[in-house]
Amino acid sequence: MIKATHLSYTFGSYWALKDITFTLGKGEFLFLSGPSGAGKSTLLKLLYSGLPLQRGDVWIAGFSLNSLKNSQIPLLRRQVSVVFQDFKIMPNRSVRDNIALPLEIRGLAPLHIERRVKAVAKALKIEEKLKNCCGSLSGGEQQRVAVARSFVVNPQVLLADEPTGNLDPDLSLRLMDLFMQFQSYGTTVIFATHSHELLKRHPSARLMRIEQGMVTYASWPGALLYRRADMDMGGVT
């Protein structure tokens, strides 16, 4: 479902990522850990084509990002959903409108849209807020709207950038249960987090740690650790 090979990215002279290589199959769950500024968000942005590839190869949800045309990016994002760190909701629109947007873009029938929106909103305990303007919600409620909008389309791949950062512990655990439920349905999930508690509660999940743009730990053989000798032999020039 996801295969990244020798993926590197720079902002000017600064290396945000160095020789990232890993593979995830259908329905696998990966915790992406590491300190702030390690490169986690950059990696997620590359995977949904929010940043252009500079070095390396990526296959995700049947798309080669190396040959992806701008006109194909909307097609990619029908299969790859993202829960952004800064929500990216429409503050002047209702909760219902924010959640329904990706379904409306797909041209689904209104009755199907309403059923899906209500089901996801109920799971995240925001069904009573559907008519409220998103700008009037708390930060935690806005985060739940962002999560609901990503869940509602049943994506092949779900990328989450610190989605529990503004939630209380109980709601964080409930949200994790929903992510795990999606995994059980066959969705491949990459979940970036700082929470050691979440990692402890889900020891069977894959774990990959990034520090200073490099993979320094991986709990399964589908990821390669950064080795400076490999880079010196031509991994990055």
N, C-alpha and C positions, 0 to 999 in steps of 0.2 A: 504493500500500500504506500509506503514511503521509503525511498532509498536516496540518501545524500552521500555523495562521494567527493572527498577532498574539497569541501566547501570552505572558502575563505572570503573575508570581506574587510575592506578598509574604508575608513573615513579620512581622506587625505593620507597622512603618514601613520595614522593610528590603526592598528590591527584590531578590529572588533571581533573577528573570528579567524581561527587558524586551523585549517586542515580538518574540518569536522566531517567524520564519516560514520554513518549508522544506518541500520535498516530496521523497519518495523512492519510487521504483517497486519493483516486484517484483524480488527478486534483487539489489538494489543494496547496496553496503557503504559505510557512513559511519564514518569515524574522528571522534570527538568529542573535541577537545583543549581545553586551557586549564588554568590553575593551580588548585590546591586552593581550594575555596570559590567558584569561578567560576559555579557553577549547573548543572554537568553532571549530578550525581546528582538534583537537583530536576527537571530536564527528563525524565530517565528515569523517575522516580517518577510524573510526570504522565502519561507515555505508557502505563504499565500500570495506571493508575488507583489508584496507591498514595497519591496526593494528589488532592483534588478540584480541578476546574478553577475558576479565579477569573475570568480574562479570556482571551478568545480561543476558537478552535475547533480541534478535533482529530478527524481520522478516522484509524483504524488497524485494519488487518486486517478491514475491513468494518464496524467499529463506530464510531458517533459518540459520543465521550466526553461531549459536551454533553447528550445525552439518555439516557445510560446509567443504568439502574436498578441499585441494589445487587444485586438478584437476578441481573443479567446479568454481573456482574464475573467470576464463575467461568468463564462462557462465553468472555469476552474472554481470560482467562489460559490457556485451552486453545489459543489461537492465538498468544499473545504470551508467550514464555518470558523469564525474567530470570536473569542470573548476578549475584548480589548481591555487593557489596564485602565484607560481613561474613558471607558463606557462607549463613547461615540453614539450616544442616543440623540434623538431630536427633542430638545427641551420644550419646544412650543407645541408638540403633538402629544396626544394621549398615550397612555401605556398600551392600550389596545392597538393603536396605529403603529407604534414602534415595533411591537411584536409581530404584527401582521405584515409588515412591509416586505420581507423577503418572499412571503407566500404570494402577495399581490403581484410582485415583479414576475413571478413564475406563471401568473395567469390562472391560478387555481380557482375553483368555484367558491363563491362567497360562503356557502354553508360549510364546506370543508375548512375554509379559513377560520371561521368562527369556532368550530369544534376544536381545531388544533390550538388556537390561541387560548381558549378557556381551559383546556386540559393542561397546557404547560404553565399557565398562570396559577392554576390551582396547585400544581406540584411545587411551585416556588412561593406559595402563600402570598400572591399579589392579585388574586382574582377580584378582591374588593376594590382594587385600585385601577381597574381597567379603564374607567372613564376619566381618571385624574390626569392632569397635565404633568408630563415627566419633570418639568422644571420645578414643580412643587414637592418632589419626593426627596427623601433623605439620600445620602450617598449609598447606603446599603441597599435601599429600594431601587435606586437607579442601576446598581450593579446587577440586581436580580432581573431587571428588565432586559439588560444587555445579554445576560445568560439565556433568558427565555427566547430572545430573538435568534440566538444561535442554535438552540435546541429544536425550535419549531420546524425546521426544514429537514430533520433527520439526515444530517450530513454523513458522508463516508469518512471524513476526517474532521476532528474537532480540536482546534488549537486554543488554549486558554492561558492568558498572560496574567498571573497572580489574581485569579477571579475571586478569591476569598479574602483579599486584603482589607476590604471595608466591611466585612461581615463579622457578627459575633460568633463565638465558638460553636454554639449549638447550630446556627444556621450554616456555618461552614461545613460541619459534618453532614448536615442534610443535603447540602449542595454536592458534596463528594459522593453521597449515595446516588444522586441523579447521574453524575458523570459515570459512575461505575455501572449504572443500569444501561446507559447508552453503549458502553463498552460491551456489555453482555449481548446487545442486539447486533454487534458486529462493527460498531464505529471504532476507528482508531483514534486514540486520544493522546495529545501531548499537553501536559499540565505543568506550567512553570509555577514554582512556589518556593517560599522561604520557610514554610511551616514544617518543623520537625515532627509535630504531632500528627500531621496528615501522613507523612512518610512512615511513621511507626505503625499507624493503623492499617496500612495497606502494603505489607511486606512482600506480597507476591507481584506487585507492579514492577515494571522495569524502572531503573534509576540511572540517570546520566547527569554527572556534575560538570559544570563548565566554570573555569576560573581563568580570567584574563584572556577570554576568547578560545581557550583550549579545553578539550575533553580530558579531565584529570581522573575521572572514575566512571566506570560503567558496570552494571550488575549482570550484563548478559553479553555473549560473544558477538552480538550484532553491531557493536560499536567499537571503534578503534581509539585507543588512547593516543594523545599527542606525543610524538617523539621527535625531538629536535633533529636527530640524525636523518630521519626520513625527509624532513623539510629541506635540510641541507643538500639532499640528493635530488631535489627537484620537485618536492610537493608543492612549494610556493616559490615563485621567483619575483 
